[in-house]
Amino acid sequence: MSAFPFEISATDGAARTGTLRTPRGDIRTPAFMPVGTAATVKALTVDQVSQTGADIILGNTYHLMLRPTAERIQRLGGLHRFMRWNRPVLTDSGGFQVMSLSNIAKVKEEAVTFASHLDGSKHVLSPERSIEIQADLLGSDIVMQLDECVSWPAEETRAAEAMRLSARWGQRSKTAFGTRDRQVLFGIQQGSTFESLRRESSERLIETGFDGYAIGGLAVGEGHSAMCEVLDYAPAMLPTDRPRYLMGVGKPIDIVEAVARGVDMFDCVLPTRSGRHGQAWTWDGAVNLKNARFAEDDTPLDAASDCPASSGYSKAYLHHLVKAEEILGQVLLSWHNIAFFQTLTAALRSAISEGRLEAFRRDFAVRQASRGQAAGD
C-alpha cells in the first residue's frame, strides 16, 4: 500500500478524476504542476502560484544539486522551507537535464558522469545519489527514479537499451528509497514510440512496484499526433490504482487529449516560458501580445477569471509592457498562464465528474484551432 492514497472519484471513458492524499495536502487530479526548476516558478512568488489553485509544484535535482547545492538546501531546512512553499513538491530525478544540458555526459551501468553546464565541473549521478538528493537532502514529497531518456527519433535498439537501463535503475532507486511514511517514489515508463518496448517497461516497473508511474520519453520532438498515438496504449499498461504522470507535457490541447486517455498529472515550463516571451494561453488558443492589433484593446485576457493578471489588466496595457520590455509584463503573463492551466485542469475535473468529457474535448479543440486561423496571431 502506498503512503499516499490515490482515490479515484469518477471516470469518463479512460479519463479519471480523483485525489492523491499527501501529508502536505491533497493533490486534485487531473493536476498541472507548475515548474519551479531552481526553487522558483519563474517570475512568480509562491503566494501567486498558490492563488492560481496549484496543489503541487516541481523542482529539479540537476539544477539544485549544482546551484545552490542540495547540501546547502538541507542545511537551510529543506526545499519547502527554502522556497517558502508548504504544499507538496515533486522533484525530477535530473536524468533528462543531464542528457540535454550538460556539456559532456557519459552513461554507464553504475551512473552517469557529466560536466556542469554552469562551470564545467565534473559530477556523478547514480540512482542512489539521485534518491539521496531528492528524498534526504531536498525533502521532496514525490521522488522520481533516475532514468535515461532518449531523444526522438530513436532507433528501436537504442530505445530498448535506454529502457532496460532505466528499468534496472528503477530497481536500484526502489532499493535506495526503502520504505517511507511521508514520501513516495514514482517509476518511469520508457520505450520511445515503440509499443512493445513500452509494454516491457511497464511490466518491469510493475514487478519492482512503485507508488506512482510516469510516462517518460515524450514531448521530445515527436509532435502531437505521434504523442497521442503512444498515449492510446501507454497509460493503460500502468496500474489503474496509482497516479499516472506524463512528464514535460505540455500545450493545453496535449493535456486535454492525454487526460482523455487516462493520464492524471502533468508538468511543463510552457506557461512561464510563454509568459516571458509575450504569449498568453487562453480558451481560444495562444495570444501574441506583441501584435499591434492589441495596442488599443481595452479588454482583459479573461474577464471571468479570478486571477488579477487575467481579469484586471487590459490587453493594451500588457501589449505596452511587452513592447517596452518591462519586467511586469513577464510577471503578469506568467501569472495569467499558470492560472489558465489550473483553470483548465479544474474544468477537466468537472467535466469528468459530470460525464461530459467528450463534449468538452470536442469544443476545446475547436476553440483552440480557431485562434491558429486568426490572422496575425
Secondary structure, DSSP 8 states (H G I E B T S, - for coil): --SS-EEEEEEETTEEEEEEEETTEEEEESEEEEB-TTSS-TT--HHHHHHTT-S-EEEEHHHHHHTT-HHHHHHTT-HHHHHT--S-EEEE-SHHHHHHH-S-EEE-SS-EEEE-TTT--EEEE-HHHHHIIIIIII--SEEE-------SS--HHHHHHHHHHHHHHHHHHHHHH---SS-EEEEEE--TT-HHHHHHHHHHHHHH--SEEEE-S-SSSS-HHHHHHHHTTTGGGS-TTS-EEETT---HHHHHHHHHTT--EEEESHHHHHHHTTEEEETTEEEETTSGGGTT--SBS-TT-S-HHHHSSBHHHHHHHHHTT-HHHHHHHHHHHHHHHHHHHHHHHHHHHTT-HHHHHHHHHHHHHHHHTSTT-
